[in-house]
Amino acid sequence: MKIARQVVVFDAPDLTAESTFWAGLLGGTVDADEDWHTVHVDGTPRLGIQLAPDHVPPEWPGGTPQQIHLDLFVDDIRGAHDEAVSLGARLLKPAENIESAAGYQVYADPAGHPFCLCWG
């Protein structure tokens, strides 16, 4: 089997909030249709956002298990944190020690999907 393209798809009740968040965080652009948005990074489709009016976000890490998440490795955790939060992310679990050589913090995007900002 040859796979021509691979795209991770998130369900979301608000396509604009979700796609704008991910495009901002990944440095991309949004191609919007009525019930589907595609986030392109450097001209390549990276994420799909599918309209799901009844989407129920997981309550992870302390409740309902997550279904999938992204690990995004960054050079500057403080700067990445500030940017993610300014775009609409919520911090779910701070790092035990943000000064450590390696670590991660857990966030939720506007639709509640968890993701991690990692370093080291």
NORQUIQUI-V676327 format. One record per pair of residues at least 24 apart in sequence whose C-alpha atoms are under 10 Angstrom apart, sorted by the first residue. I is the first residue (numbers start at 1). J is the second residue. D is the distance in whole Angstrom. If there is no record, write none. Layout:
I:J:D  I:J:D
//
This chain:
5:44:10  5:45:8  5:46:9  6:45:8  6:46:8  6:47:9  7:38:9  7:39:10  7:44:10  7:45:7  7:46:5  7:47:5  7:48:6  7:49:10  8:45:9  8:46:7  8:47:5  8:48:6  8:49:9  8:68:10  8:70:10  9:36:10  9:37:10  9:38:9  9:46:9  9:47:6  9:48:4  9:49:6  9:50:7  10:37:10  10:47:8  10:48:6  10:49:5  10:50:6  10:51:9  10:52:9  10:55:10  10:68:9  10:69:10  10:111:9  10:113:8  11:36:9  11:48:9  11:49:6  11:50:5  11:51:6  11:52:5  11:53:9  11:54:9  11:55:7  11:56:9  11:57:9  11:111:8  11:112:10  11:113:9  12:36:10  12:49:7  12:50:6  12:51:5  12:52:5  12:53:7  12:54:8  12:55:6  12:56:9  12:57:9  12:110:9  12:111:6  12:112:9  12:113:9  13:49:10  13:50:8  13:51:6  13:52:5  13:53:4  13:54:7  13:55:6  13:56:9  13:110:10  13:111:7  14:49:9  14:50:9  14:51:7  14:52:8  14:53:8  14:55:10  14:110:8  14:111:7  15:48:10  15:49:6  15:50:7  15:51:6  15:52:9  15:53:10  15:110:10  15:111:9  16:49:9  16:51:10  17:87:9  17:88:8  17:109:9  17:110:7  17:111:8  18:48:10  18:49:7  18:50:10  18:51:10  18:87:10  18:88:9  18:109:7  18:110:6  18:111:6  18:112:10  18:113:10  19:47:8  19:48:8  19:49:6  19:50:10  19:110:9  20:87:8  20:88:9  20:110:10  21:84:8  21:85:10  21:86:9  21:87:6  21:88:7  21:89:8  21:109:7  21:110:7  21:111:10  22:46:10  22:47:8  22:48:10  22:49:10  22:84:9  22:87:8  22:88:10  22:89:10  22:109:8  22:110:9  23:47:9  23:87:10  24:83:9  24:84:8  24:86:10  24:87:7  24:88:10  25:72:10  25:80:9  25:83:7  25:84:6  25:85:10  25:86:10  25:87:7  25:88:10  25:89:10  26:72:9  26:84:10  55:111:8  55:112:9  56:111:8  56:112:8  56:113:10  57:108:9  57:109:10  57:110:10  57:111:6  57:112:5  57:113:6  57:114:9  58:108:9  58:111:10  58:112:7  58:113:7  58:114:8  59:92:9  59:108:10  59:112:8  59:113:9  59:114:9  60:92:8  60:93:9  60:106:9  60:107:10  60:108:9  60:112:9  60:113:9  60:114:7  61:92:7  61:93:8  61:106:8  61:107:10  61:114:9  62:92:9  62:93:10  66:112:10  66:113:8  66:114:7  66:115:10  67:113:9  67:114:9  68:113:8  68:114:8  68:115:9  69:106:10  69:107:10  69:108:9  69:113:7  69:114:5  69:115:5  69:116:8  70:106:10  70:113:9  70:114:7  70:115:5  70:116:6  70:117:9  71:104:9  71:105:10  71:106:9  71:114:9  71:115:6  71:116:5  71:117:6  71:118:7  71:119:10  72:104:9  72:115:8  72:116:6  72:117:5  72:118:6  72:119:8  73:103:10  73:104:9  73:116:8  73:117:6  73:118:5  73:119:5  73:120:8  74:104:10  74:117:7  74:118:6  74:119:5  74:120:8  75:117:10  75:118:9  75:119:6  75:120:8  76:117:10  76:118:9  76:119:8  76:120:10  77:103:9  77:104:9  77:105:9  77:117:7  77:118:7  77:119:7  77:120:10  78:117:10  80:117:8  80:118:10  81:105:9  81:107:9  81:117:8  84:108:10  84:109:9  84:117:9  85:109:9  89:113:10  89:114:9  89:115:9  90:114:9  91:115:10  91:116:10  92:116:10
//
